Amino acid sequence: MSASPFPTAPVPTRTSAPAPTAAELLDFVRRTAEDTALIASLPLDPEGRTWIRLDGPGGSEAWLIGWPPGTGTGWHDHADSIGAFLTAAGTLREHSLAARLPTDGWKTLELAEDIDRTRELTPGRGRAFGRHHVHEVLNESPTEHAVSVHAYYPPLPRIRRYSRTGAVLRLEQTEGPEDWQ
């Protein structure tokens, strides 16, 4: 699916509260995923991802996302945002890179060996991540939807999308909130 799961929404105004940490975002997504009524309220589409914008802690951007069988994000990062996500229902798989990539000024990188990490995220399992974390998230089930909760701080300023062939990672495009309509 080429459209981002992050539609344009009003950006929360920052308060004088300190910025949330990745651990606080992970705690938020964990508590939110335990809200069975909220999870059940997400409309699930058999063909495309669905989402609901949530109020995240400390001015963060948060989402409840439904994943039909066989869907995924493709390789991407969240630029300057830290984040966390957790599976509330079903199973997601995350493929990520265990290295921080240069942030700008490149189009193609040859990745080192042993850089790939894979996590299977069953209900209640998730992770926090730092800035410029490159990953893809997939619902590999042929029959079952998955639902996850995500939070990012600061609210997503941009997403970089990548293609990957073997050890070669190529920057394909950079998107901003104006592209997510």
trRosetta pair geometry for C-beta under 8 A, 3 or more apart (Angstrom, degrees):
i j d omega theta_ij theta_ji phi_ij phi_ji
1 48 5.9 113 -108 -135 143 92
1 49 6.5 -153 51 7 165 102
1 71 6.5 10 -8 -150 119 108
3 180 7.4 106 -176 -142 80 58
4 7 7.6 169 91 -63 91 41
4 159 6.4 141 -118 39 134 151
4 175 6.1 180 -49 121 137 158
4 179 6.8 82 -1 109 129 94
4 180 4.4 -60 65 -113 125 99
5 49 5.0 -48 -103 111 116 143
5 51 5.3 124 178 -44 93 143
5 63 7.0 119 131 160 105 158
5 65 5.5 37 168 -125 145 127
5 73 7.4 -73 -2 -107 120 96
6 51 7.6 -73 -87 118 38 171
6 61 7.8 44 -146 153 119 138
6 63 6.8 -101 -103 -62 78 152
6 156 5.9 -2 174 46 163 154
6 159 7.3 140 33 -30 139 138
6 177 7.6 -85 126 -116 109 70
6 180 5.0 -50 93 -147 73 154
7 51 7.2 173 3 75 100 125
7 53 7.7 -96 61 -52 96 113
7 180 5.3 -173 -123 141 27 99
7 181 6.6 75 -153 -116 81 34
8 177 5.3 97 -110 169 84 93
8 178 7.0 40 -86 -103 129 31
8 180 5.4 148 -45 81 68 93
8 181 5.1 -8 0 -82 120 80
9 53 4.9 118 -107 -96 167 160
9 61 7.9 137 65 -139 122 106
11 61 7.9 -49 -129 -79 70 109
11 155 5.3 -171 -136 65 93 159
11 177 7.9 -61 -62 -98 109 169
12 55 7.6 102 -85 -137 141 77
12 56 8.0 -145 1 50 151 84
12 59 4.8 -164 98 -140 121 68
12 60 7.9 6 40 45 140 21
12 61 7.6 -171 8 -78 107 65
12 155 6.9 150 28 -47 85 135
13 59 7.3 -91 98 -117 29 113
14 59 4.8 23 -110 -111 61 165
15 58 7.5 -118 47 -147 103 53
15 59 6.3 -170 13 -48 79 114
17 58 5.1 -130 110 -122 123 84
17 59 7.4 167 64 -9 108 102
18 58 6.9 -40 90 -135 49 136
19 58 6.0 125 -149 151 30 135
19 59 7.6 -66 -118 58 66 111
19 153 5.8 154 -171 153 97 134
19 154 7.5 -62 -134 -71 123 76
20 24 4.2 -128 -165 89 96 129
20 25 5.5 115 129 -54 127 81
20 28 7.5 -6 -165 -19 155 136
20 56 7.6 -110 14 149 156 102
20 57 4.9 99 -79 100 143 106
20 58 4.0 166 -37 43 94 140
20 59 8.0 -174 -5 50 100 69
20 60 5.5 -43 32 -43 135 127
20 151 7.8 -38 95 144 150 129
20 153 5.2 146 55 -14 95 163
21 24 4.7 100 51 6 74 100
21 25 7.1 -134 97 -3 42 85
21 82 7.6 -47 -172 111 39 156
22 25 5.6 -51 -149 36 35 113
22 26 6.4 37 151 -20 65 103
22 82 4.7 -103 -77 167 94 127
22 83 7.1 8 -126 56 88 18
22 84 6.0 134 -170 -55 71 103
22 128 3.8 115 161 172 103 128
22 129 6.7 -164 -143 50 133 21
22 130 6.5 -63 -64 -79 149 60
23 26 5.6 -52 -149 36 33 112
23 27 6.5 36 151 -20 64 103
23 128 6.2 -66 -76 -45 40 169
24 27 5.5 -48 -147 35 35 114
24 28 6.4 40 151 -21 64 103
24 57 6.0 -106 149 87 112 149
24 58 7.3 46 121 4 143 134
25 28 5.5 -51 -150 34 34 115
25 29 6.5 28 155 -15 67 103
25 56 7.3 8 -125 -169 86 121
25 57 7.1 -150 -92 47 56 110
25 60 6.2 175 -105 -141 104 167
25 82 6.8 174 5 117 150 97
25 83 6.2 -126 141 -158 157 33
25 84 3.9 157 116 12 101 118
25 128 6.1 123 73 -120 102 105
25 151 4.3 -161 -159 93 99 121
25 152 7.5 69 -142 -77 147 19
25 153 6.5 -150 -73 3 129 109
26 29 6.0 -53 -144 38 32 105
26 30 6.2 36 154 -22 64 107
26 84 3.9 -147 -75 -142 64 152
26 86 7.1 107 -153 -50 69 116
26 126 6.3 173 -144 102 90 118
26 127 7.2 -60 -111 167 121 17
26 128 4.2 -75 -52 -58 121 108
27 30 5.6 -56 -148 36 30 115
27 31 6.4 26 156 -15 65 106
28 31 6.0 -58 -147 39 28 106
28 32 6.1 26 157 -18 65 111
28 56 6.2 78 150 -151 157 77
28 57 5.0 -140 -82 -8 142 116
28 60 7.5 143 60 63 168 146
28 62 7.0 -101 135 -102 130 141
28 84 7.3 125 54 69 90 132
28 151 5.4 41 86 -32 128 165
29 32 5.6 -54 -141 41 32 113
29 33 6.1 37 157 -24 65 106
29 62 7.5 -168 -85 -141 82 111
29 84 5.1 -156 6 113 135 106
29 85 6.0 -149 -157 -132 164 27
29 86 4.3 148 130 12 113 111
29 126 5.9 -150 107 160 129 173
29 149 4.2 167 -153 105 86 109
29 150 6.7 26 -109 -95 132 15
29 151 5.4 -143 -56 -1 101 108
30 33 6.0 -55 -148 34 26 111
30 34 6.9 27 152 -22 59 105
30 86 5.6 126 -79 -52 57 173
30 124 7.6 51 -140 -151 86 61
30 126 6.7 -144 -74 32 80 133
31 34 5.8 -57 -158 29 34 114
31 35 7.6 42 146 -29 62 95
32 35 5.8 -44 -166 13 43 115
32 38 6.8 -78 -175 92 77 154
32 54 6.7 54 -142 180 147 165
32 62 7.3 174 -63 176 170 139
32 64 7.4 -136 152 -81 124 100
32 88 7.9 -74 111 -83 77 129
32 149 4.7 154 93 -149 121 159
33 39 6.8 57 -154 -74 51 124
33 86 5.1 -97 -32 103 150 119
33 87 7.4 81 -139 102 145 27
33 88 3.8 -151 -146 -95 94 94
33 123 7.6 173 165 -162 125 76
33 124 7.0 171 117 -93 136 46
33 126 7.7 -180 -22 -38 155 135
33 148 7.7 -25 -100 -150 118 43
33 149 4.9 -133 -63 5 88 130
35 38 3.9 35 113 17 118 118
35 39 6.4 151 90 -17 67 85
36 39 5.6 -53 -144 38 35 112
36 40 6.1 32 158 -17 67 109
37 40 5.9 -58 -145 41 28 109
37 41 6.4 36 153 -31 62 107
38 41 5.6 -55 -151 25 31 116
38 42 7.7 43 153 -34 59 90
38 64 6.7 -144 153 -90 102 157
39 42 6.5 -43 -170 5 37 111
39 64 7.2 -155 -107 -155 53 129
39 88 4.8 -154 -114 148 129 139
39 89 6.0 129 176 -24 130 119
39 147 5.5 121 -158 115 95 152
41 52 7.5 15 106 -34 102 165
42 50 6.2 145 173 103 95 117
42 51 7.8 -18 -145 -123 114 21
42 52 5.9 -127 -107 -7 87 119
42 64 5.4 -135 -82 132 128 120
42 66 5.0 166 142 -51 127 116
42 147 5.9 143 55 -129 151 127
43 50 5.5 -120 85 -180 76 162
43 66 7.3 -117 91 4 41 158
44 50 6.2 -148 -113 25 33 136
44 66 4.7 -148 -109 -176 75 149
44 68 7.1 133 180 -81 92 77
44 145 5.0 -21 -152 -121 142 165
44 147 7.8 -85 -87 -74 111 104
45 48 5.1 -15 100 56 134 70
45 49 7.5 25 53 90 111 3
45 50 5.1 130 2 -48 102 112
45 66 7.1 122 21 99 72 128
45 68 6.3 -70 92 -55 64 122
46 68 5.5 104 -166 -130 30 132
47 68 6.2 69 -15 -10 5 173
48 68 6.7 35 13 2 9 130
48 71 7.4 120 -138 -108 34 147
49 65 5.9 -6 -175 -172 116 97
49 66 6.1 161 -158 80 60 62
49 67 5.8 -9 -108 -100 94 52
49 68 6.9 -127 -73 4 49 84
49 71 5.9 176 -56 147 92 154
50 65 7.3 157 82 -156 47 50
50 66 4.2 6 53 45 93 117
51 63 5.2 -17 -163 -169 118 113
51 64 6.4 152 -154 79 60 54
51 65 4.8 -12 -99 -103 94 70
51 66 7.1 -150 -67 17 47 74
52 63 7.0 147 73 -157 44 62
52 64 4.6 -3 53 53 96 107
53 61 7.8 -60 -147 -164 95 79
53 62 7.3 106 -171 80 56 61
53 63 6.2 -38 -108 -101 46 72
54 62 4.0 -59 75 102 102 109
54 63 6.3 -174 14 -85 94 17
54 64 5.9 89 -39 -22 120 91
54 149 7.5 -5 13 -148 157 98
54 151 8.0 -68 77 -88 117 90
55 62 6.7 0 89 42 14 123
56 59 7.5 -21 85 100 93 17
56 60 3.4 -84 118 85 132 94
56 61 5.9 8 12 66 141 7
56 62 3.3 146 -66 -28 102 112
56 151 4.6 140 -130 -137 131 108
56 152 7.7 -139 -51 41 178 47
56 153 7.3 -155 125 -61 138 97
57 60 5.6 21 62 19 55 118
57 151 7.4 27 26 -165 83 149
58 153 6.7 11 94 -110 108 149
59 153 7.0 92 91 -125 78 107
59 154 7.4 -23 121 -135 107 74
59 155 7.4 -91 153 -30 80 99
60 151 5.0 41 139 -178 137 100
60 152 6.1 163 -170 76 94 36
60 153 4.0 -65 -105 -67 95 99
60 154 7.7 -141 -114 -138 58 28
60 155 6.9 152 -164 -68 36 68
61 81 7.9 -41 37 -140 115 149
61 151 6.9 157 83 -154 47 53
61 152 4.8 -17 61 60 99 93
61 153 7.3 166 17 -76 71 52
61 154 7.9 56 -7 152 103 44
61 155 3.8 100 -41 -121 119 80
61 156 5.9 -82 57 -5 158 81
62 149 7.1 1 -174 -177 102 88
62 150 6.6 169 -152 91 55 54
62 151 4.3 -13 -100 -100 90 83
62 152 7.6 177 -77 18 46 64
63 149 7.3 170 88 -153 49 47
63 150 4.7 -4 56 57 93 102
63 151 7.8 -179 19 -74 62 44
64 88 7.7 -13 -143 8 93 151
64 147 6.9 2 -179 -176 89 101
64 148 7.7 174 -154 89 48 39
64 149 5.6 -20 -102 -102 67 74
65 147 7.0 165 85 -154 47 55
65 148 5.3 -15 60 62 96 85
65 149 7.7 169 18 -88 77 24
65 150 6.3 23 -4 -1 120 116
66 145 6.0 -13 -170 -175 95 123
66 146 7.6 155 -158 83 48 46
66 147 5.3 -20 -102 -102 66 82
67 71 5.1 -155 -166 70 80 114
67 72 7.9 45 -152 -80 121 40
67 90 6.9 -145 65 87 106 154
67 92 6.8 95 31 -93 165 104
67 139 3.9 152 135 -32 125 139
67 145 6.3 145 76 -165 57 67
67 146 4.3 -11 58 61 116 91
67 147 7.1 -165 16 -76 81 32
67 148 7.0 33 -16 2 118 103
68 71 5.1 81 61 -16 76 126
68 139 7.0 164 87 76 30 145
68 145 5.9 -39 -110 -107 40 84
69 139 6.2 -119 -123 124 30 114
69 141 5.0 -90 -123 98 90 80
69 142 5.5 55 180 180 132 18
69 143 5.6 75 -91 -18 152 6
69 144 6.1 103 -82 48 101 33
69 145 6.8 -80 -40 -73 69 45
70 139 6.7 -32 12 91 17 87
70 140 7.3 48 -98 -140 43 30
70 141 7.6 -98 -39 77 56 49
70 142 6.5 45 -54 -115 101 49
71 138 7.4 -178 100 -148 39 59
71 139 5.4 22 54 41 74 108
72 136 5.9 38 169 168 119 103
72 137 6.2 -179 -150 92 78 47
72 138 3.7 -18 -97 -103 120 75
72 139 6.8 -162 -70 20 68 60
73 76 5.8 -91 145 18 114 122
73 135 8.0 46 72 109 135 76
73 136 5.4 -168 69 -151 92 67
73 137 4.9 49 3 44 121 81
73 138 7.6 -116 15 -66 72 56
74 136 5.7 -92 147 -122 13 115
74 161 6.2 26 111 -154 125 103
74 162 7.6 177 150 62 93 58
74 163 7.8 -37 -170 -95 112 57
75 95 7.9 -60 -92 90 86 109
75 134 6.4 17 -174 179 96 96
75 135 7.2 -156 -137 119 62 15
75 136 4.8 -59 -78 -56 51 108
75 161 7.0 112 87 -166 65 56
75 162 4.0 -59 107 71 117 100
75 163 6.9 159 43 -98 121 14
75 164 5.3 94 -26 -22 153 115
75 169 7.0 -130 149 -140 159 101
76 134 7.3 -170 99 -144 20 64
76 135 7.3 -33 61 66 60 54
76 136 7.0 98 14 -91 73 67
76 159 5.3 5 -177 177 124 106
76 160 6.3 161 -155 83 68 49
76 161 5.0 -26 -98 -103 94 59
76 162 6.5 -178 -81 14 38 82
77 101 7.9 -134 -54 45 153 123
77 132 5.4 7 -177 -154 147 41
77 133 5.9 156 -137 72 92 42
77 134 4.7 -49 -69 -88 104 63
77 135 7.5 98 -93 16 61 65
77 159 6.9 172 78 -154 46 62
77 160 5.2 4 46 51 94 97
77 162 7.8 50 -12 -16 87 116
78 81 4.3 -71 140 62 112 107
78 83 5.6 53 48 -16 168 137
78 129 8.0 117 28 93 124 119
78 131 7.7 -114 84 -138 86 48
78 132 8.0 -122 60 -71 60 20
78 133 6.8 5 26 49 96 88
78 152 5.8 -136 -175 -130 146 132
78 156 5.9 -91 -158 -116 93 98
78 159 6.1 -26 -110 -106 47 79
79 103 7.8 78 -149 -155 66 103
79 131 7.3 -34 131 -161 38 86
79 132 6.9 6 -153 -82 21 63
79 156 7.3 108 38 -158 109 72
79 157 5.7 -97 89 66 144 94
79 158 4.6 71 -36 70 154 86
79 159 6.6 -117 -17 -90 100 29
79 160 6.3 115 -69 -13 84 95
80 131 5.4 -7 -146 -139 39 118
80 132 7.6 16 -85 -46 38 78
80 154 7.1 3 107 37 101 100
80 157 5.9 7 44 33 108 129
80 158 8.0 59 13 40 88 89
81 131 6.8 142 62 -110 22 72
81 152 4.3 22 165 -177 141 106
81 153 6.1 148 -153 75 88 22
81 154 5.8 -112 -102 54 87 51
81 155 7.4 -67 -102 130 132 8
81 156 5.5 -61 -23 -98 155 57
81 157 6.9 168 -41 10 101 82
82 128 7.4 13 169 179 101 95
82 129 6.8 -175 -160 94 65 53
82 130 5.5 -33 -116 -133 92 40
82 131 6.0 -52 -70 -53 69 66
82 152 7.1 162 81 -151 41 59
82 153 5.8 -17 57 64 88 79
83 128 7.1 -178 103 -153 40 60
83 129 5.6 -5 64 57 80 90
83 133 7.4 -124 44 40 102 133
83 150 6.6 -1 -176 -173 120 88
83 151 6.2 170 -150 89 73 51
83 152 4.3 -21 -95 -99 107 72
83 153 7.4 159 -82 19 58 59
84 126 6.3 68 173 144 88 124
84 127 6.7 -152 -143 106 71 37
84 128 4.2 -28 -94 -101 100 71
84 129 7.1 162 -85 14 48 67
84 150 7.3 172 90 -149 48 49
84 151 5.5 0 54 54 87 94
85 126 5.4 -149 106 -153 44 111
85 127 6.9 0 55 54 68 67
85 137 7.5 -34 94 -97 157 156
85 148 5.4 32 177 164 107 123
85 149 6.6 175 -149 88 64 47
85 150 4.2 -12 -100 -101 102 77
85 151 7.5 173 -78 18 58 59
86 121 7.3 -154 -150 -176 42 126
86 124 7.1 -20 179 -162 113 17
86 125 6.8 179 -149 98 79 26
86 126 2.7 -69 -95 -53 72 143
86 127 7.8 154 -81 8 66 41
86 148 6.4 169 84 -156 36 83
86 149 5.5 -9 56 55 87 93
87 90 6.6 -114 -170 76 115 68
87 91 6.6 32 -168 -125 161 31
87 92 5.0 -169 -86 14 121 105
87 121 4.4 146 -16 134 125 101
87 122 6.2 -150 82 138 142 11
87 123 5.6 -105 115 -93 97 36
87 124 7.2 -34 76 22 81 30
87 125 5.9 6 36 61 106 73
87 126 6.4 -179 5 -74 61 81
87 146 6.2 -51 -144 -173 107 112
87 147 7.4 109 -164 79 62 49
87 148 5.1 -47 -103 -98 49 92
88 123 6.3 16 169 -133 21 86
88 147 4.6 -51 67 101 106 97
88 148 6.0 169 6 -106 85 29
88 149 5.8 76 -41 -19 118 96
89 123 5.9 22 -98 -94 30 112
89 145 7.1 22 110 104 115 87
89 146 6.2 177 95 -152 67 45
89 147 4.2 35 41 33 102 103
90 123 7.4 107 39 -60 30 89
90 139 6.4 3 145 -135 140 113
90 141 6.4 -110 -161 2 109 147
90 144 5.1 171 -119 132 103 109
90 145 5.7 -121 -58 110 144 45
90 146 2.9 -129 89 -99 137 68
90 147 6.4 116 18 9 108 60
91 120 6.4 -8 -173 -176 112 92
91 121 6.7 151 -161 79 60 53
91 122 5.2 -20 -107 -100 91 64
91 123 7.9 -73 -77 -27 61 65
91 139 7.4 125 83 -138 57 70
91 140 7.6 -48 101 46 102 85
91 141 6.4 115 53 -45 95 113
91 144 7.7 59 22 89 83 129
91 146 6.1 -104 48 -99 28 126
92 120 7.9 160 86 -160 43 47
92 121 4.6 -16 66 63 89 110
92 137 5.5 0 178 -174 124 98
92 138 6.6 146 -162 73 72 40
92 139 5.8 -50 -104 -83 71 66
92 146 5.2 144 -59 156 85 159
92 148 6.0 4 -27 -62 150 134
93 118 6.6 -8 -175 -168 100 96
93 119 7.1 164 -156 83 53 49
93 120 5.6 -24 -104 -105 79 63
93 121 7.1 180 -87 17 26 81
93 137 7.3 159 80 -155 45 51
93 138 4.9 -21 60 63 94 96
93 139 7.9 156 16 -93 79 20
93 140 5.5 18 6 -12 128 119
94 118 7.1 163 85 -152 53 47
94 119 4.7 -1 54 54 100 98
94 121 6.2 48 -9 -18 104 121
94 127 7.2 -105 42 28 164 136
94 135 5.5 -4 -172 -176 99 131
94 136 7.3 164 -151 82 55 44
94 137 5.2 -19 -99 -102 78 76
94 138 7.8 172 -81 19 32 72
95 116 6.6 -25 -166 -160 94 98
95 117 7.3 150 -159 81 46 52
95 118 5.4 -15 -102 -101 68 80
95 135 6.3 159 84 -158 50 73
95 136 5.1 1 55 53 99 91
95 138 7.5 30 -3 -1 99 113
96 116 7.7 136 76 -156 40 51
96 117 4.9 -24 66 65 87 102
96 118 7.8 167 21 -83 69 33
96 119 7.4 9 7 3 112 104
96 129 7.8 -144 -135 -110 151 139
96 133 6.7 -22 -150 176 123 94
96 134 6.6 137 -155 90 70 57
96 135 3.8 -26 -97 -99 86 102
96 136 7.9 -170 -74 23 53 53
97 101 7.0 37 100 -41 148 108
97 111 6.8 -111 -131 -134 123 134
97 115 5.2 1 -154 153 81 105
97 116 6.8 -40 -104 -97 56 46
97 117 7.3 165 -102 18 7 91
97 134 4.7 8 25 73 119 109
97 135 7.2 -144 8 -75 70 60
97 169 7.7 -15 -73 -69 150 155
98 114 7.8 -54 57 138 128 68
98 115 5.4 -161 47 -164 80 53
98 116 7.3 -35 2 43 96 4
98 117 5.0 98 -50 -31 104 118
99 111 7.7 164 42 -147 137 92
99 112 7.0 93 -39 36 159 114
99 115 5.3 -45 -4 -141 118 111
100 130 7.9 -38 -97 89 113 123
100 132 5.9 68 -152 97 86 125
101 106 8.0 -118 168 58 105 140
101 109 6.5 -135 -142 -10 116 171
101 132 6.3 -145 52 165 80 117
101 134 6.0 39 -1 -23 130 135
101 169 7.6 -90 -109 93 149 150
102 105 6.4 -68 144 59 131 96
102 106 5.5 93 75 -2 127 130
102 109 7.7 167 28 -83 100 134
103 132 5.7 -91 -98 -98 88 138
106 109 6.0 47 150 -58 142 95
106 171 6.8 126 103 -8 70 129
107 170 6.5 6 155 -154 71 76
107 171 5.2 -108 -141 46 47 103
108 168 6.2 -11 -167 -169 101 101
108 169 7.2 156 -154 83 50 49
108 170 4.9 -12 -102 -105 80 79
108 171 7.5 -119 -61 15 42 76
109 168 7.3 159 81 -152 44 53
109 169 4.9 -11 60 60 95 98
109 170 8.0 -173 23 -77 62 39
110 167 5.5 37 -165 127 74 106
110 168 5.8 -30 -102 -96 64 70
111 115 5.0 -119 173 48 110 152
111 116 8.0 76 140 -50 144 82
111 167 4.7 -142 53 -168 84 75
111 168 7.3 -155 4 -76 86 18
111 169 5.8 72 -44 -13 111 109
112 115 5.1 112 70 -46 78 118
112 167 7.9 130 -12 -157 5 118
113 167 7.7 -42 -75 -109 57 130
119 125 7.8 -156 163 145 112 123
119 127 6.7 66 95 -32 173 140
120 125 7.8 40 110 94 57 153
121 125 4.5 -155 -149 98 66 104
121 126 6.1 64 -150 -91 127 43
121 127 7.4 -103 -95 -9 127 96
121 148 7.7 44 117 -106 136 123
122 125 5.3 62 51 14 61 124
126 148 7.7 134 -105 -153 109 103
126 149 7.8 -45 -95 63 151 85
129 133 3.8 -2 163 -51 130 171
129 135 7.5 -110 -100 -11 168 137
130 133 5.8 128 63 -50 55 106
134 162 6.7 15 -153 9 118 149
134 169 7.4 29 171 -156 156 152
137 148 7.7 -69 168 19 147 168
139 144 7.8 -131 180 92 114 72
139 145 7.3 -16 -168 -156 157 36
139 146 4.4 -163 -111 15 119 122
141 144 4.2 -46 145 48 156 87
141 145 7.9 -93 73 -24 134 10
141 146 7.0 140 16 -40 125 101
152 155 6.4 92 95 -127 101 33
152 156 5.3 32 108 -56 155 83
154 157 6.6 42 88 -38 110 101
156 159 6.3 0 -175 -50 127 91
156 177 6.9 138 94 -72 91 90
157 176 7.0 -35 160 -131 53 88
157 177 7.7 -65 -148 -25 29 99
158 174 5.6 7 177 180 128 96
158 175 6.2 157 -159 82 73 46
158 176 4.9 -39 -99 -91 85 69
159 174 7.5 167 84 -156 41 53
159 175 4.9 -11 58 59 89 101
160 171 6.1 -42 -179 -138 116 100
160 173 7.5 -179 -151 95 55 41
160 174 5.1 -24 -103 -104 75 77
160 175 7.8 178 -86 20 27 70
161 171 7.8 105 79 -160 46 56
161 172 5.0 -53 102 63 91 107
161 173 5.1 5 49 57 108 82
161 174 7.7 -167 17 -82 73 29
161 175 6.8 46 -16 -8 108 109
162 169 5.3 -5 -178 -173 136 92
162 170 6.2 145 -161 73 77 44
162 171 5.8 -47 -102 -99 80 41
162 172 6.0 155 -122 1 22 93
163 169 7.7 162 81 -155 43 48
163 170 4.9 -13 57 60 89 103
163 172 5.3 84 -17 -54 93 124
164 168 7.0 161 -152 87 54 54
164 169 5.3 -14 -103 -104 87 68
164 170 7.4 -176 -79 20 38 74
165 168 5.1 -8 65 61 83 104
165 170 7.7 17 11 -4 94 113
171 174 7.6 3 179 -50 113 86
175 179 4.1 -113 -156 69 96 149
175 180 6.8 98 157 -53 124 86
176 179 5.7 107 55 3 53 101
176 180 8.0 -114 112 -9 37 95
177 180 5.7 -60 -154 27 43 115
178 181 7.1 -23 -176 -20 42 110
